[in-house]
Amino acid sequence: MTVVVESPNGVAWVGRYHERTDRGVLLHDVAIHDPTSADQTRDVWIQRLLKFGIRIDQKHVVVPDAEASRIVRLQEWKPSTS
């Protein structure tokens, strides 16, 4: 299943969920949104992914457990209220 993993600092990863371990959340075929270098907001970026598909930035990513503050299916994603 494809998920959105959000961090407290605003970085978001979208990819195929594999597992969550002591090391963190393992994703495959991952797109990454870093608000410090992105030319669009996270919300607009995710809406574009939903419309056009995922452009893979990295084949595999382990998101450290401390960074994975929110995990939700891509199809069910809505902006957080915090």
C-alpha positions in Angstrom: 0.0 0.0 0.0 1.2 3.5 -0.7 1.5 5.8 2.3 2.4 9.3 3.3 4.9 9.6 6.2 5.1 13.0 7.7 7.7 14.4 10.1 7.4 17.1 12.7 9.8 19.3 10.7 7.6 19.2 7.6 9.4 16.7 5.5 7.1 14.1 3.8 7.8 10.8 2.1 5.4 9.0 -0.2 6.1 5.4 -1.0 5.2 1.8 -0.8 5.0 0.7 2.9 7.1 -2.4 3.7 7.4 -2.5 7.5 8.0 -0.6 10.7 10.9 -1.8 12.8 13.1 -0.5 15.6 15.1 1.4 12.9 12.0 3.1 11.5 9.6 2.9 8.6 10.9 1.1 5.5 9.4 2.5 2.2 10.1 1.5 -1.4 9.9 3.7 -4.5 9.8 6.9 -2.5 9.1 10.5 -3.4 10.4 13.1 -1.0 9.1 16.6 -0.2 11.5 18.9 1.8 9.8 22.2 2.6 13.2 24.0 2.7 13.9 23.3 -0.9 10.5 22.6 -2.5 8.9 25.1 -5.0 5.4 24.1 -3.8 3.7 23.4 -0.5 3.4 19.8 0.7 -0.4 19.8 0.2 -0.1 20.9 -3.5 2.7 18.3 -4.0 0.6 15.5 -2.6 -2.4 16.5 -4.7 -0.1 16.4 -7.8 1.1 12.9 -6.8 -2.5 11.8 -6.5 -3.3 13.2 -9.9 -0.2 12.3 -11.9 1.5 9.5 -10.0 4.7 9.2 -7.9 8.0 10.4 -9.3 10.6 8.2 -7.5 13.4 10.1 -5.8 14.9 7.1 -3.9 14.4 3.4 -4.4 14.4 2.6 -0.6 14.2 4.8 2.4 14.2 4.1 6.2 12.4 7.0 7.9 13.7 7.1 11.5 11.0 6.2 14.0 11.3 9.6 15.7 10.7 11.3 12.3 7.6 9.3 11.4 5.0 11.3 13.3 2.1 10.5 11.0 1.5 7.7 8.6 -1.6 7.5 6.4 -2.6 5.8 3.2 -2.1 8.1 0.2 -5.7 7.8 -0.9 -6.9 8.7 2.5 -4.5 11.6 3.1 -5.8 15.0 4.2 -3.7 17.9 5.5 -3.0 17.6 9.3 -4.8 20.1 11.5 -1.8 20.9 13.6 
